[in-house]
Amino acid sequence: MKHSVPDTASDAAPELTSDLHPLVNRLKEASEPYALATVVRTISVTAAKAGAKAVIGQDGSIVGGWIGGGCARAAVVKAAKAALLDGETRLISIQPEDLLAELGVEPGEEREGVQFAKNMCPSQGTMDIFVEPVLPRPCLVICGASPVAVALARQAPTIGFEVTIAAPAEDLSVFAAGEKKLEGYDLGPLGNAETYILVSTQGRGDLLALEAALKVNARHIGFVGSRRKLASLKEKLQEKGFQSPELDHIKGPAGLDLGAITPEEIALSILAELLLIRRGNQRQATIHHV
């Protein structure tokens, strides 16, 4: 399958290939977010034809494939950045100014789920491009092997979390086979996915687990235990050199107040809290871009 040749050298694609699977697989393995842009319709003369695809990185660079030259690039990159921010797909229709006027829409306007942009190129063709964000699954690191930790490890994947378990080697057998496990609480590098940490050690390494959690760039750190116990642990962490802003990042007791009693119910209350935190950012981004 041959690609259309760009009109100018400046419009050349960074990676002219019809098979983007190796690139997409590399990005997924590295937990790198990206957007996939696909030309779904063209009218009149356009450089790229229906079916052309491009992979767009989080910084807006086209890292693979091709969807046409500068006529389409600016609008698609803008849409890709917005899609990666709020997790929502976009449909962009790039049309000549006279056709936009016939439709009664302005460049940048959205109508019935379609965002319109003006084609500034001499070809004056029309391109409709679907932009889909591909976001890595968020990572939930569970420290400890308590009954709550076991229930969390079982429930978290059902709402989209990749689970990593960190616990003493002798305690890891309580978790199901096939789950990603770390011996001890040395978390090390955890990849590029958004990370949440839940400490449920039940007295077996509370301080070590919290200290390790504070060294990770985590969006949220939850602690299963009483406020009094957490306050005591924070005092010890302060003696180790951690400052108040860092310690304030730890939330305990973890979970929403749902009246939970059993380990399964407590795990559910924790996941409800994590979902509220995770989706809250996307809702704000959506409101901001309306």
DACOR-V975151 format. One record per residue. N is the residue number from 1. RES is the residue in one letter. OMEGA is omega in radians with two decimals (NA if undefined). Layout:
BEGIN
N:RES:OMEGA ; N:RES:OMEGA
END
This chain:
BEGIN
1:M:-3.13 ; 2:K:3.10 ; 3:H:2.99 ; 4:S:-3.13 ; 5:V:3.12 ; 6:P:-3.12 ; 7:D:-3.08 ; 8:T:3.13 ; 9:A:-3.10 ; 10:S:3.13 ; 11:D:-3.08 ; 12:A:-3.11 ; 13:A:3.11 ; 14:P:-3.13 ; 15:E:-3.11 ; 16:L:-3.13 ; 17:T:3.13 ; 18:S:-3.10 ; 19:D:-3.11 ; 20:L:-3.06 ; 21:H:3.12 ; 22:P:3.12 ; 23:L:-3.14 ; 24:V:3.12 ; 25:N:3.11 ; 26:R:3.14 ; 27:L:3.13 ; 28:K:-3.14 ; 29:E:3.13 ; 30:A:-3.10 ; 31:S:3.12 ; 32:E:3.08 ; 33:P:3.08 ; 34:Y:3.06 ; 35:A:3.08 ; 36:L:3.13 ; 37:A:-3.10 ; 38:T:3.04 ; 39:V:-3.08 ; 40:V:3.12 ; 41:R:3.02 ; 42:T:3.07 ; 43:I:-3.12 ; 44:S:-3.01 ; 45:V:3.03 ; 46:T:-3.13 ; 47:A:3.12 ; 48:A:-3.14 ; 49:K:3.14 ; 50:A:-3.10 ; 51:G:3.10 ; 52:A:-3.07 ; 53:K:3.04 ; 54:A:3.06 ; 55:V:-3.07 ; 56:I:-3.12 ; 57:G:-3.09 ; 58:Q:3.14 ; 59:D:3.12 ; 60:G:3.14 ; 61:S:3.06 ; 62:I:-3.01 ; 63:V:3.10 ; 64:G:3.13 ; 65:G:-3.07 ; 66:W:3.11 ; 67:I:-3.13 ; 68:G:-3.06 ; 69:G:-3.06 ; 70:G:3.14 ; 71:C:-3.07 ; 72:A:-2.91 ; 73:R:-3.04 ; 74:A:-3.11 ; 75:A:-3.10 ; 76:V:3.13 ; 77:V:3.10 ; 78:K:-3.14 ; 79:A:-3.14 ; 80:A:3.12 ; 81:K:3.13 ; 82:A:-3.13 ; 83:A:3.12 ; 84:L:3.14 ; 85:L:-3.06 ; 86:D:3.08 ; 87:G:-3.09 ; 88:E:3.09 ; 89:T:3.12 ; 90:R:2.96 ; 91:L:-3.08 ; 92:I:3.05 ; 93:S:-3.10 ; 94:I:-3.02 ; 95:Q:3.04 ; 96:P:-3.06 ; 97:E:-3.10 ; 98:D:3.11 ; 99:L:3.06 ; 100:L:3.14 ; 101:A:3.11 ; 102:E:3.12 ; 103:L:-3.14 ; 104:G:3.13 ; 105:V:3.08 ; 106:E:3.03 ; 107:P:-3.11 ; 108:G:-3.14 ; 109:E:3.08 ; 110:E:3.13 ; 111:R:3.11 ; 112:E:3.06 ; 113:G:3.13 ; 114:V:3.07 ; 115:Q:-3.06 ; 116:F:3.10 ; 117:A:-3.09 ; 118:K:3.06 ; 119:N:-3.09 ; 120:M:-3.05 ; 121:C:-3.13 ; 122:P:-3.11 ; 123:S:3.10 ; 124:Q:3.07 ; 125:G:3.11 ; 126:T:3.09 ; 127:M:3.00 ; 128:D:-3.03 ; 129:I:3.11 ; 130:F:-3.10 ; 131:V:-3.09 ; 132:E:3.08 ; 133:P:3.06 ; 134:V:-3.04 ; 135:L:3.09 ; 136:P:3.10 ; 137:R:3.12 ; 138:P:-3.10 ; 139:C:3.03 ; 140:L:3.09 ; 141:V:-3.13 ; 142:I:3.12 ; 143:C:3.13 ; 144:G:-3.10 ; 145:A:3.12 ; 146:S:3.06 ; 147:P:3.09 ; 148:V:3.12 ; 149:A:3.13 ; 150:V:3.12 ; 151:A:3.11 ; 152:L:-3.13 ; 153:A:-3.14 ; 154:R:-3.03 ; 155:Q:-2.99 ; 156:A:3.14 ; 157:P:-3.11 ; 158:T:3.08 ; 159:I:2.93 ; 160:G:-3.14 ; 161:F:2.89 ; 162:E:-3.03 ; 163:V:2.96 ; 164:T:-3.10 ; 165:I:3.07 ; 166:A:-3.10 ; 167:A:3.04 ; 168:P:-3.05 ; 169:A:-3.07 ; 170:E:-3.11 ; 171:D:-3.01 ; 172:L:-3.08 ; 173:S:-3.14 ; 174:V:-3.13 ; 175:F:-3.10 ; 176:A:3.08 ; 177:A:3.11 ; 178:G:3.11 ; 179:E:3.14 ; 180:K:-3.04 ; 181:K:3.06 ; 182:L:3.08 ; 183:E:-3.11 ; 184:G:-3.04 ; 185:Y:3.04 ; 186:D:-2.98 ; 187:L:3.11 ; 188:G:3.11 ; 189:P:-3.07 ; 190:L:3.14 ; 191:G:-3.02 ; 192:N:-3.11 ; 193:A:3.07 ; 194:E:-2.98 ; 195:T:3.04 ; 196:Y:-3.12 ; 197:I:3.10 ; 198:L:-3.13 ; 199:V:3.13 ; 200:S:-3.00 ; 201:T:3.08 ; 202:Q:3.07 ; 203:G:3.14 ; 204:R:3.10 ; 205:G:3.13 ; 206:D:-3.05 ; 207:L:3.13 ; 208:L:-3.11 ; 209:A:3.13 ; 210:L:3.12 ; 211:E:3.11 ; 212:A:-3.13 ; 213:A:-3.12 ; 214:L:3.13 ; 215:K:-3.13 ; 216:V:3.08 ; 217:N:-3.07 ; 218:A:3.09 ; 219:R:-3.08 ; 220:H:3.04 ; 221:I:3.12 ; 222:G:-3.14 ; 223:F:3.10 ; 224:V:-3.09 ; 225:G:-3.08 ; 226:S:3.08 ; 227:R:-3.13 ; 228:R:3.14 ; 229:K:3.12 ; 230:L:3.11 ; 231:A:3.11 ; 232:S:3.13 ; 233:L:3.12 ; 234:K:3.08 ; 235:E:3.13 ; 236:K:3.10 ; 237:L:3.09 ; 238:Q:3.09 ; 239:E:3.11 ; 240:K:3.07 ; 241:G:3.10 ; 242:F:-3.07 ; 243:Q:-3.08 ; 244:S:3.13 ; 245:P:3.10 ; 246:E:-3.09 ; 247:L:3.11 ; 248:D:-3.14 ; 249:H:3.14 ; 250:I:-3.13 ; 251:K:3.13 ; 252:G:-0.07 ; 253:P:-3.12 ; 254:A:3.05 ; 255:G:3.05 ; 256:L:-3.13 ; 257:D:-3.13 ; 258:L:-3.06 ; 259:G:-3.08 ; 260:A:3.14 ; 261:I:-3.08 ; 262:T:3.09 ; 263:P:-3.14 ; 264:E:3.12 ; 265:E:3.11 ; 266:I:3.10 ; 267:A:3.12 ; 268:L:3.14 ; 269:S:3.11 ; 270:I:3.14 ; 271:L:3.08 ; 272:A:3.11 ; 273:E:3.14 ; 274:L:3.11 ; 275:L:3.10 ; 276:L:3.12 ; 277:I:-3.07 ; 278:R:-3.08 ; 279:R:3.13 ; 280:G:3.14 ; 281:N:3.14 ; 282:Q:3.12 ; 283:R:3.12 ; 284:Q:3.13 ; 285:A:3.13 ; 286:T:3.11 ; 287:I:-3.10 ; 288:H:-3.04 ; 289:H:3.13 ; 290:V:NA
END
